[in-house]
Amino acid sequence: MVFGLTTAAVLLAGTAAASAAAPARLSVSGSNVVDPAGNPIVLRGYNWGQWGTVQPQDPGDNAAAGANSVRIPLRWWGEWKDGVDSRDPDPGNPSHIDAAHLALLDQTIKQASDAHLWITLFVDSDYGQGAGGRPDNFWTNPVMKQQFKEVWQFLVRRYKTTPYMGMLEILPEPKPIGQSDAQVRAFYDEMTLTIRGIDKRTPIVVGPNDNYSCSHLEGAYTTVDPKIVYTCNYFIFDNPLNRIKLITDFRAAHNVPVWINQVGIESGDVDAKTKARTVLQAFEDNNIGWAWWTYRISGTNPDTHGIYYADPNEPDGWHLKPAWLALVNGFLVA
């Protein structure tokens, strides 16, 4: 059963996982993400990318398979296939986040933290990023940009003492019309400094213009903060290794870490499993961390993304693709 918003609100009533003492945090050293002891760590895991699909057993199952991380969204100001928008338009709500959605986010983060999975929290905004050529976005609408900034200020304060809060990913897949790589980078720099006014420890994830295109990585490079982790999308197509050198060259040129926020392929694609193995092995060979897109998908099409897809004929409403689970899990352990 998918967690409902009412259930989440009852369970958590807007609370967040926290500890009295400052928890251990990841950091950045040269081209490595490092664990709290200073040892290099390659983050590998799944996206829990479809809102509200996380099941009670998922964190433990991910961890038992060898995952050390998870990527978790908040959907804010936009339209998505799962019909979710967590934005609260009430001007009296300083967080700008719907209370029931915030409770569900709290619950999901607590589940991951309790399983000792390093969390990458990202705030997705289809409208804000300029998806589909939308002209009203964070580069053109200062009111919504300010609200987005206040969302991040609220979230950073809320989860500042949450164990296993690994990285903060500001905004995925920017593609604002008429905005250069430098203008996109300036947006990230401004948001980074906003976050650093509250939390100086947790690494921040930024990516390039043109929908997180790996070919735009150079334009994303910034010196605004020393704890930056770079990312780009790696959806797998006919030439599966065509972006590996772009990633490793950028990493070597600037001595910075690159982690892939989304790698995946539709199950029904020709030679999909062979291509997936090829890419994941290349990541392994080059010490590139990744998050597979995605663990559960709310659609019912077995030929698209998702280790699990929705199936009303199954007792729990989910159908597992066992061969895909075995394939991805096989690359979670170094």
Backbone torsions as a table, in degrees:
resi	resn	phi	psi	omega
1	MET	NA	135.7	176.3
2	VAL	-74.9	135.9	176.7
3	PHE	-61.7	126.1	175.8
4	GLY	-85.7	160.0	-178.8
5	LEU	-67.2	-36.5	178.9
6	THR	-64.5	-44.4	178.4
7	THR	-59.2	-45.3	-179.1
8	ALA	-61.6	-40.1	-178.2
9	ALA	-65.2	-39.1	179.5
10	VAL	-67.9	-41.4	-176.0
11	LEU	-66.9	-38.1	-170.0
12	LEU	-120.2	-23.2	177.1
13	ALA	48.4	39.4	174.5
14	GLY	81.5	12.5	179.0
15	THR	-85.2	165.0	179.5
16	ALA	-133.0	149.0	175.8
17	ALA	-64.9	131.3	-177.8
18	ALA	-155.8	161.2	173.5
19	SER	-133.1	155.2	-176.1
20	ALA	-67.5	-38.8	-179.0
21	ALA	-89.7	155.8	177.4
22	ALA	-64.5	123.5	-176.9
23	PRO	-78.1	163.2	176.0
24	ALA	-63.9	149.8	-178.2
25	ARG	-135.2	153.7	167.6
26	LEU	-68.9	165.4	174.9
27	SER	-148.3	-172.9	-178.9
28	VAL	-127.1	133.4	174.6
29	SER	-137.3	107.2	-176.4
30	GLY	59.4	-127.7	-178.1
31	SER	-90.1	10.0	-177.9
32	ASN	-112.1	142.0	156.7
33	VAL	-80.7	136.9	-177.7
34	VAL	-122.9	149.6	179.7
35	ASP	-79.7	177.4	-176.9
36	PRO	-59.7	-21.7	177.1
37	ALA	-87.2	-1.0	179.6
38	GLY	89.2	8.2	-179.8
39	ASN	-90.4	139.9	177.7
40	PRO	-57.1	139.0	178.2
41	ILE	-133.0	129.4	174.9
42	VAL	-97.4	112.6	-176.6
43	LEU	-78.4	121.9	179.6
44	ARG	-132.9	136.9	179.1
45	GLY	174.7	-161.7	-176.3
46	TYR	-111.8	158.5	161.9
47	ASN	-83.9	131.6	164.6
48	TRP	-98.2	62.2	-161.2
49	GLY	-85.8	-17.3	176.6
50	GLN	-92.0	119.3	-171.2
51	TRP	-56.3	130.3	172.8
52	GLY	75.7	13.8	-177.4
53	THR	-96.1	-7.5	-174.5
54	VAL	-65.6	132.2	179.0
55	GLN	-104.0	156.1	-174.9
56	PRO	-55.6	-31.5	-176.6
57	GLN	-83.3	-12.9	-171.5
58	ASP	-62.4	-46.8	-179.1
59	PRO	-58.3	-46.1	179.8
60	GLY	-65.4	-39.8	178.8
61	ASP	-64.4	-42.7	177.7
62	ASN	-60.0	-48.8	-177.9
63	ALA	-63.9	-41.7	-179.2
64	ALA	-64.2	-30.5	179.1
65	ALA	-76.6	-12.6	178.9
66	GLY	115.6	-4.0	177.8
67	ALA	-62.4	141.5	174.6
68	ASN	-116.7	5.3	-176.2
69	SER	-155.3	167.5	177.7
70	VAL	-153.5	148.1	177.6
71	ARG	-110.7	125.9	-171.3
72	ILE	-125.3	133.1	-177.3
73	PRO	-100.0	159.1	154.5
74	LEU	-122.8	121.9	178.8
75	ARG	-88.2	124.3	-172.5
76	TRP	-144.5	120.3	178.3
77	TRP	61.8	77.0	178.2
78	GLY	175.8	-172.1	176.4
79	GLU	-128.0	132.1	179.8
80	TRP	-133.2	164.2	-178.0
81	LYS	-60.6	-27.3	179.4
82	ASP	-88.5	6.2	172.7
83	GLY	70.5	23.4	-173.5
84	VAL	-103.9	136.7	164.1
85	ASP	-141.4	115.2	-175.2
86	SER	-84.9	1.8	-179.3
87	ARG	-70.4	134.2	172.6
88	ASP	-103.3	114.2	-177.7
89	PRO	-76.9	-3.5	-179.4
90	ASP	-65.0	117.1	-179.2
91	PRO	-64.9	-15.1	178.4
92	GLY	-82.5	-4.2	179.3
93	ASN	-98.7	105.0	-174.7
94	PRO	-66.8	-21.2	179.2
95	SER	-80.2	-22.6	-175.8
96	HIS	63.2	19.9	-178.7
97	ILE	-119.7	131.9	176.0
98	ASP	-57.2	133.6	-172.6
99	ALA	-62.3	-40.8	-179.7
100	ALA	-68.5	-37.5	176.8
101	HIS	-67.4	-37.5	177.7
102	LEU	-64.4	-39.0	177.4
103	ALA	-62.5	-39.7	177.5
104	LEU	-66.7	-39.2	175.8
105	LEU	-62.4	-44.5	175.9
106	ASP	-54.4	-46.4	-177.9
107	GLN	-62.9	-45.2	-178.1
108	THR	-64.0	-43.4	178.4
109	ILE	-64.2	-40.6	178.9
110	LYS	-64.0	-40.1	178.0
111	GLN	-59.5	-45.2	-179.9
112	ALA	-67.2	-43.8	-179.1
113	SER	-62.6	-43.0	179.8
114	ASP	-63.4	-27.8	178.4
115	ALA	-87.4	2.8	179.9
116	HIS	61.5	38.7	172.5
117	LEU	-97.6	126.9	177.3
118	TRP	-67.8	124.3	-171.6
119	ILE	-95.2	129.3	163.1
120	THR	-103.4	113.8	177.9
121	LEU	-94.9	126.1	175.6
122	PHE	-126.0	148.0	175.7
123	VAL	-108.4	112.7	-177.7
124	ASP	-92.3	137.8	178.2
125	SER	-146.4	95.7	179.6
126	ASP	-55.6	-44.6	-179.6
127	TYR	-68.6	-47.0	-176.2
128	GLY	-62.0	-35.2	-178.0
129	GLN	-79.3	-12.1	-178.4
130	GLY	87.7	26.9	-177.2
131	ALA	-59.9	142.2	177.1
132	GLY	66.5	20.1	-180.0
133	GLY	78.3	19.0	-179.2
134	ARG	-63.5	125.3	-178.5
135	PRO	-78.5	-20.0	-179.6
136	ASP	-93.3	102.0	-173.3
137	ASN	-147.5	-173.6	-175.6
138	PHE	-68.3	-16.6	178.4
139	TRP	-87.9	-19.5	-175.9
140	THR	-115.4	-13.6	-175.5
141	ASN	-120.5	95.3	-176.0
142	PRO	-65.7	-27.0	178.8
143	VAL	-66.8	-47.3	-179.6
144	MET	-70.9	-34.0	175.4
145	LYS	-61.7	-42.1	178.8
146	GLN	-64.8	-40.9	177.1
147	GLN	-62.0	-41.4	179.2
148	PHE	-62.1	-40.8	176.8
149	LYS	-60.8	-41.6	-179.8
150	GLU	-70.1	-31.9	172.9
151	VAL	-58.8	-48.4	-179.0
152	TRP	-66.1	-39.0	176.9
153	GLN	-60.0	-42.2	178.8
154	PHE	-64.1	-48.0	-177.2
155	LEU	-65.2	-40.4	-179.5
156	VAL	-63.7	-43.2	176.7
157	ARG	-63.3	-41.2	-175.4
158	ARG	-64.9	-40.0	-173.5
159	TYR	-108.4	13.7	-176.2
160	LYS	-61.1	-31.4	-179.6
161	THR	-109.5	17.9	176.7
162	THR	-78.8	123.8	176.2
163	PRO	-60.2	145.1	176.3
164	TYR	66.2	21.7	167.4
165	MET	-76.4	104.9	-168.1
166	GLY	-87.4	-53.4	-176.1
167	MET	-146.9	154.3	179.7
168	LEU	-116.1	112.2	-177.7
169	GLU	-100.1	111.8	-165.5
170	ILE	-62.8	-55.1	-175.2
171	LEU	-160.2	118.5	-179.9
172	PRO	-79.9	152.8	165.0
173	GLU	53.9	53.5	177.9
174	PRO	-68.5	138.4	173.4
175	LYS	-152.7	60.6	179.4
176	PRO	-75.2	137.8	-178.7
177	ILE	-61.9	130.5	171.7
178	GLY	73.3	9.5	-179.2
179	GLN	-102.8	131.0	-177.9
180	SER	-78.0	169.3	174.1
181	ASP	-56.4	-40.0	-179.0
182	ALA	-65.0	-37.1	179.2
183	GLN	-70.4	-37.2	175.0
184	VAL	-65.3	-43.4	177.9
185	ARG	-61.4	-38.8	179.2
186	ALA	-62.9	-36.3	175.9
187	PHE	-62.0	-48.1	178.8
188	TYR	-62.5	-39.7	179.1
189	ASP	-60.8	-43.6	-179.9
190	GLU	-63.7	-43.5	179.4
191	MET	-67.7	-36.9	177.6
192	THR	-60.3	-46.3	179.6
193	LEU	-65.2	-33.6	175.2
194	THR	-62.6	-46.6	178.6
195	ILE	-64.2	-40.5	-177.6
196	ARG	-67.9	-18.1	173.4
197	GLY	-68.0	-15.0	-179.0
198	ILE	-116.6	-41.8	-174.5
199	ASP	-132.4	111.4	-178.9
200	LYS	-95.3	0.5	-170.3
201	ARG	-105.8	-43.7	-169.7
202	THR	-73.2	128.1	178.1
203	PRO	-57.7	149.2	-179.0
204	ILE	-115.8	135.9	-179.2
205	VAL	-101.9	129.1	173.7
206	VAL	-130.6	155.4	179.5
207	GLY	-138.3	175.0	-173.5
208	PRO	-86.1	166.3	174.9
209	ASN	-61.9	171.6	176.9
210	ASP	63.7	54.5	176.5
211	ASN	62.0	43.4	179.3
212	TYR	60.1	39.8	-178.5
213	SER	-70.8	128.4	178.2
214	CYS	-60.9	-27.2	-179.6
215	SER	-72.8	-9.9	177.8
216	HIS	-106.2	13.4	-177.0
217	LEU	-56.8	-40.3	-177.2
218	GLU	-59.0	-36.6	179.4
219	GLY	-70.7	-14.8	179.7
220	ALA	-87.5	-13.6	-174.0
221	TYR	-61.9	133.8	-176.9
222	THR	-139.2	154.7	174.0
223	THR	-115.4	17.3	-174.8
224	VAL	-68.7	-24.0	-176.7
225	ASP	-154.6	144.7	-177.8
226	PRO	-81.2	-13.0	-177.0
227	LYS	-108.9	60.5	178.3
228	ILE	-108.3	132.8	172.2
229	VAL	-112.9	130.0	-177.1
230	TYR	-95.3	153.1	-179.1
231	THR	-144.0	161.4	167.4
232	CYS	-155.9	161.0	179.4
233	ASN	-75.3	146.9	175.3
234	TYR	-137.3	61.7	169.9
235	PHE	-73.6	138.0	-165.4
236	ILE	-95.5	126.7	-178.7
237	PHE	-124.0	-152.7	-170.8
238	ASP	-66.0	-33.0	179.7
239	ASN	-109.1	84.4	-165.1
240	PRO	-64.8	-25.4	-175.8
241	LEU	-102.2	15.5	-170.7
242	ASN	-70.8	-11.0	-178.3
243	ARG	-113.8	-2.8	-176.9
244	ILE	-60.3	-46.2	-177.8
245	LYS	-66.9	-35.2	175.6
246	LEU	-57.3	-41.7	-178.1
247	ILE	-70.3	-50.0	-175.5
248	THR	-69.4	-34.3	177.2
249	ASP	-65.7	-44.5	178.8
250	PHE	-62.7	-45.0	179.9
251	ARG	-59.8	-44.6	-178.8
252	ALA	-69.9	-38.5	-177.1
253	ALA	-64.2	-34.7	-174.4
254	HIS	-113.9	-2.3	-179.9
255	ASN	54.3	53.7	-178.3
256	VAL	-132.0	155.2	177.0
257	PRO	-81.0	145.9	172.0
258	VAL	-125.6	129.0	179.2
259	TRP	-127.9	136.4	-175.3
260	ILE	-91.5	113.2	-175.0
261	ASN	-72.0	-28.6	179.4
262	GLN	-144.9	116.7	168.4
263	VAL	-125.9	136.3	-179.3
264	GLY	-180.0	170.8	179.1
265	ILE	-152.0	146.9	177.2
266	GLU	-69.5	134.1	-173.4
267	SER	-59.1	-30.3	-177.0
268	GLY	-84.6	-1.5	179.2
269	ASP	-66.0	153.1	178.2
270	VAL	-62.5	130.1	178.6
271	ASP	55.8	35.1	-174.3
272	ALA	-59.8	-44.6	-176.9
273	LYS	-68.3	-39.4	178.0
274	THR	-62.4	-44.3	179.5
275	LYS	-64.5	-41.7	179.9
276	ALA	-62.7	-44.5	178.1
277	ARG	-61.7	-39.8	-179.3
278	THR	-61.6	-44.8	-178.3
279	VAL	-70.7	-46.1	-178.4
280	LEU	-64.5	-34.0	176.1
281	GLN	-67.9	-37.8	176.9
282	ALA	-64.6	-39.7	174.3
283	PHE	-59.9	-44.9	179.8
284	GLU	-61.5	-45.6	-177.5
285	ASP	-64.7	-26.7	-175.8
286	ASN	-109.6	11.8	178.7
287	ASN	53.9	47.4	177.3
288	ILE	-104.8	119.9	177.5
289	GLY	-75.6	161.2	-173.4
290	TRP	-160.0	159.5	171.5
291	ALA	-128.8	121.2	-176.8
292	TRP	-73.8	134.9	174.4
293	TRP	-101.3	113.3	-2.4
294	THR	-142.5	171.4	-176.9
295	TYR	-76.9	-54.8	176.1
296	ARG	-124.3	139.4	178.2
297	ILE	-124.4	137.7	-171.7
298	SER	-77.4	-11.5	176.9
299	GLY	-76.5	166.8	-176.7
300	THR	-105.9	6.6	-177.8
301	ASN	-84.9	116.5	-179.0
302	PRO	-71.7	-12.5	-175.5
303	ASP	-95.6	5.8	177.8
304	THR	-104.4	-157.5	-177.8
305	HIS	-72.3	166.7	174.3
306	GLY	114.5	126.8	170.5
307	ILE	-71.0	-36.1	170.3
308	TYR	-117.1	144.3	169.9
309	TYR	-127.7	157.0	-177.1
310	ALA	-67.8	135.2	179.1
311	ASP	-148.5	105.5	-177.4
312	PRO	-64.6	-14.0	179.2
313	ASN	-82.4	-12.6	178.0
314	GLU	-84.5	147.3	-178.0
315	PRO	-56.2	-37.1	-179.4
316	ASP	-100.3	4.5	178.3
317	GLY	83.8	8.3	-176.4
318	TRP	-132.2	142.0	175.3
319	HIS	-114.9	125.1	-179.6
320	LEU	-87.5	139.7	168.6
321	LYS	-98.7	90.6	-170.8
322	PRO	-60.6	-36.9	-179.5
323	ALA	-65.2	-36.8	178.6
324	TRP	-71.9	-37.7	176.3
325	LEU	-61.1	-45.1	180.0
326	ALA	-64.2	-39.5	-178.4
327	LEU	-62.9	-53.7	-176.3
328	VAL	-68.5	-44.4	179.0
329	ASN	-57.6	-30.9	-178.8
330	GLY	-65.0	-17.0	178.8
331	PHE	-105.9	4.8	-178.3
332	LEU	-78.1	-27.1	-177.9
333	VAL	-100.9	129.8	-178.8
334	ALA	-63.3	NA	NA
